[in-house]
Amino acid sequence: VSWLFNPTRSEITSLDSGNIDDILNNADVALVNFYADWCRFSQMLHPIFEEASNVIKEEYPDRNQVVFARVDCDQHSDIAQRYRISKYPTLKLFRNGMMMKREYRGQRSVTAIADYIRQQKSNPIQEVQDLEEITALDRSRRNIVGYFEQKDSDNYRTFERVANILHDDCVFLSAFGDISKPERFSGDNVIYKPPGDNAPDMVYLGSLTNFDLVYAWTQDKCVPLVREITFENGEELTEEGLPFLILFHMKDDLESLEKFQQEVARQLISEKGTINFLHADCDKFRHPLLHIQKTPADCPVIAIDSFRHMYVFPDFSDLSIPGKLKQFVLDLHSGKLHREFHHGPDPTDVAPGQAIQDLASSPPESSFQKLAPSEHRYTLLREKDEL
């Protein structure tokens, strides 16, 4: 019965600083297991991950179609830090070397992991057979439509590569040959159709063979500047490693959301990449509000979660004051918000004759960092909770 304990040899590639870029850059799809040997959850995942690799290798035998790989985070802490790994095991998906923002959070089973890879290998682009299909698009979604003379072209291959990366954020469609001809008056063409029946289309004007340009343009259209945070995506957003600027508003209060979106675009576009702009349903997120001594009755409320503490914007009505929201964010980056919570207002901010208030207590602790802990992984938060 020894065969019961000797499964088929799997082809799990061990990654290190010397081979990681070459292997991931040449893989259409790579699923990487970031693990620690001492972690019980990592130990439990190893045989499952290996068996899933065996199943997928039979379906996709080409070496570069699908790669299953692993990183020992204790031995290669530089790689773990590079990809902001703080939980073990963490399964990250890569496409042509680019890490996808949504990690694998499904069941830790051979069937579930294999199905996930099959889904990732499916075509993310819907082929249009009649341009009438374009007029019937779901305009509540973000749609990217490509019109190409032929599928076997560098232009389409670039479009396909971008769609593989961003298909969770946009709907991608394509039309070819005679069907697409009415939309190709000046050559192959890519158009963004934003949400809203009356929202105007936007045309991509750059080179269609330049992946970086096409990707940057498409990402800007598919990923909104202000995103909604939910219980489903909270951990994912936290793992991006950027602090949160959050508008808490009632679900039907779209006016406050629109004002917030406008001021973020007007004042903070230069801060994109240093902080995440989010909005949250006050009713759903009562607990974070309690951390800043607020309730849904106080909404709309703007706050920053630095993952150490939460800081409250003084008054929502100050939102339209030029530069006020930007200064709030700059005060986070400079450390002023943290300093003033612990030691009171900076002397330069105190009016003559006004006493400096002594704030001995700490500001509210981060709430969103614990938003969606996984029961299948060891986390530093789990250790903290058990102490």
N, C-alpha and C positions, 0 to 999 in steps of 0.2 A: 504493500500500500504506500510505498515511498513516493509514488507519483503524486499523491494527494498533497504532499508538502513541498513539491517542486514545480510550481507553475511555469509555463513557457517563459523563457528569458525575455524580459522586456527591454526596449530600447529607450531608456530614460537617459537623456543627456545631462551630465553634470556640468553646470556653468560656473566659470570663474572669470576673473578680470581679463584673462588672456583670450578667452574664446567667446564671451557672451555677445559682443557686438556682431561678430561675423556670423554666428549661428542664428541669432534673432533677425538680423537684417536680411538673411537669405531664406527665411521661412515665411510662407504665405500666412500660416496661422501657427502660433506657438502658445502652448499652455504651460506656464511655469509655476512650479510648486516651491514657494519660499517656506522653508521649514527650519526647525531646531530639533536636534536629536533628543534632547532631554524632554521635549514637549510630548505629553501623552497623546494629544490630538494629532500631532505630526506622525507619531508611530502608528496610530490607527489608520491614517490616510495612505501610508506608503503602499501596502498591497493593493488597495483599491485603485490608486492612481496607476500602478504598474499594469493591472489587469485591463483598465480602460485604455491604456496605451496599446496593449496587445490587440484589443478589439478594433481600434481605429486604424492601426497599421495594416490590418487585412483589407480595409476598405479604401485606404489612401496610402498605397505602398510607396509612392514617390517620396523620397527622403525630405524634400522641401515643402511638400504640401501641408503636412501637419507635423509639428515637433512637440514632443512631450519632454520637458526639461525640469531640472530642480536646482535650487540654490541652498546650500547649507549656510544659514544666516550667521551662525557663530563663527564659521571659518571665513566667511566673506561678508563681514559687517559693512564694508564699503559699498557693496552691491545692495544690501538691505537698506542702507541709508539713501542711496541713489533713488530707489523706488519707494521710499517712505514706508517700509514694512515695519509694523509695530505689533502684528498679531501672527500667531503661528497655529496651523499653516495658513498661508494666504495664496490663493490661486489667481494669478494674473494672466490676462490674455494679451498677446502681442500680434500685430499684423505688420509684416515687413519691417520689424524692428521698432514699431511705434506701440507703446503701451496704451491699451484701451482704458478709459477712465472707469468703466464698469467692470469690476472684478467678478469672478465666478462666486455666487453665493447660493447655488442650488444644493441639492442633496449630495452628501458624500457617498455616492454609490456608483458602481461601474456603469449601470444603465443611464443614470442621470448625467454623468460626465460625458459619456459617449454621445448621448442625444444632444448635449450642449455643443459639442464639436461639430456634429452633423449640421446643426442649425447655423453655426458660424460659417460653414462651408457652402451653405445654400446661397443662391444668387440674390443679392440685396436689391436688384433693380427690376422693376416691373416693365416688361416690354409692351408698348402701346401698339395696337393693331389698327386703330382709327383715331384721328385727332379729335373726334367727338368725345372720346374718353377723357381728354384733358379738360373739356368744359364741365364734366361731371365730377371733377375731383372734390374730395372732402376738404373744404376750405377752412376747416377748424385745425388742420394740420399744416406743417411747413413742407412744401413740395419743391423738389428740384427736378426739372425736366431737361433732358439732353436730347438734342436733335442732331443726328449724325448721318453722313452719307453711307457709311458702312460700319459694321461691328468690328471687323478686323482692321483696326486703325489705332495709331498712337493716341489720338484724341479720346477715343472711347476707353482705351486701356487706362488712361489717367482718370477719367470719370469713374470707371469701375473701381479703381483703387481707393478713391475718395469715398465712394458709396460704401465700400466695405468697412471703412472706419467710422463713418457718421450715420449709418443706417438706423441707429437707435434714436437719433435726434431729428431726422427728416425722412420723408418718403421720397424715394428716387424712382424716376421713370425715364424711359428712353424710347425713341422712335428712329427708324432707319429707312434709307432709300427713298422710294417714291412717297411713302407715307409721311416722312419728315420734310420733304422738299419745300412745301409752302413756308416752313419756318427757317429755311436755310438760304435765305436770299443773299447773305454775305458769307456763306460757309457754315461749318458746324457751329452749333449754337447751344448755350446752356442758360436756362432762365430759372429764377427763383420766384415762386408764387407764395407769398406770405399768407398767414391766416387772415381771414376776413374776406367776404364776398367782394368788397369794393377796394381792397388793398391793391395798389399798382404793382405790376410785375417789375422785377429787376433783372437786368441782363449782365452776364459776365463778359467783360471786355478785354481780358488778358489772354495770354497764350494758353491754349488748351493742352499743350504738351508739357507745360511747366507745373509739375505736381505741387510744389510749395505754394505757388500763387493760387491754383485752383482750390487747394485744401484750405488755405487761409480765408479765401472769399466764401467758400461754402460753410466753413465752421462759423464764421461771423453771422451768416444767415440762419444756420440751424440751431445754434446755441444762443438763446436770448441773453442779453446783458444782465437782466434781473430774472433769476430762476426761482421757482417755488421749491421750498424745502418741505419734505414729507417724511413720514416714518419709514417709507420704503427707500428713499435715497439719502437719508440723513448721514448714515455711516460713510457712504460713498463720497458725499460732499466733504465730510470731515477729513477723509483720507487725501484730499487734494492739498491739504497742508496750509491753506490760507485762512485767515480769520474771516468771520462773517459780519457783514453789515446787513441787518435784518429789519424789514418792516413787518410788524405784527398788525394784521388788520382783519376785520370781520370778512367772511367769505364774500358777502354781497357788497362790500364797500370797495367798488372798483374805482371810485373817484380818487381815494387816497392812494391806491396802487398806481394809478396813472400819474399822479403828481410825483410820487416817489421815483417812478421810472424816468420821468422827464428830467428830474433834478439829478439823478445818477448819471444820465446821459450828458447833461449840461455841465455838471461840476466834476464828475469823477471818472470820465472816460480815460484819463491819463493814469488812473490808479488800477485799471483793469490788469490783472496779473499779480497784484499785491493784496487784494482782498476780494472775497466773493460777495456779490450783491444778491440778496435773497428776499423772498417774502414768505410769510407763514400765516396760517389760519389761527386766529386767536383762540377759538374754541378748542381746536385740536392740541394746541401747544400752551395749555394753561400752566403746565409745570415750569417751563422756562420763564414765563411771565412772573410766576411766584418768586423766582430767584431774584428778580429785580423789583419785587414788591409791587407788582401790577396785576390787574385782573382784566378779563375781556372788556369790562366796562370802561377801562382806561384807553382802549384802542381807538385810533391808531397810535402805536408806539414804535419808535426806532431805537435799536440797540446794537451794540457791537459785542460779539463773543470772540474773545482773543484765544480761547481754549485754556486760559488761566482764570480770567474773570469776565464778567459781563458789565458793560458800561451803557448808560442810558443817555440818548440825545435829549437835551433839556426840554424841548417843546416841539411837537409836530408842526405847529403853526409857524415855527422859525425855518421850516424847510425851504421856503422860497426866498429867504434872505440870501443874496449873492455871496457865495463862498462859505456859508455857515456849515453846510454838510461836509464840504471838502476839508474844512479846518478840523472838524470832528475826527475824520479819518487820519489826517496828518498828525493830530495829537495822539492817536493810537501809535502810529509808527515812531514818533519821537520819544514815546514813553511817558508823555505828559499825563495821559489818562490814568495810567497805573500809579504814577507818582502822586498825583493829587488825591486819588482814593485813599492812599495810605498816609499822606502827610498834609492834606489840605491844599487849598489853592496856592499856586506859585506866587511868591511875593510880588512879581511884576504884574500879576492879574488882580491884585487887591487894591481897591480904591483907597485914597488917603483917609486915614482915620478908621478904616474897617479892620476889625480883628481877624486874624487868621484862625479859622476853625480847626481844631485838632480832631482828626479822624483816625482814631486808633484802630478801629475795626477794619477788616479786609473787605474789599468789594465782593459782590456775589460771585460764587464760583461758576465756571463754565457749566452749562447744562447740556448743550448739544453734543459734547464729546461722548456722552454716554447714551446717545439717542437710540442706537440700534446695535447693541453688542451681540455678537454671534455666540451661540451655544456650542458651536463646533470648533472653536478656536481658543487657544490661550491668548489672553490679552493682558497688557500692563494694567488696564482698568480692572480686569477680573482680579488680579493680584491685590490691587488697592482695596477693592471691596471686601476681600477676604481677611484683610489685616484687622 
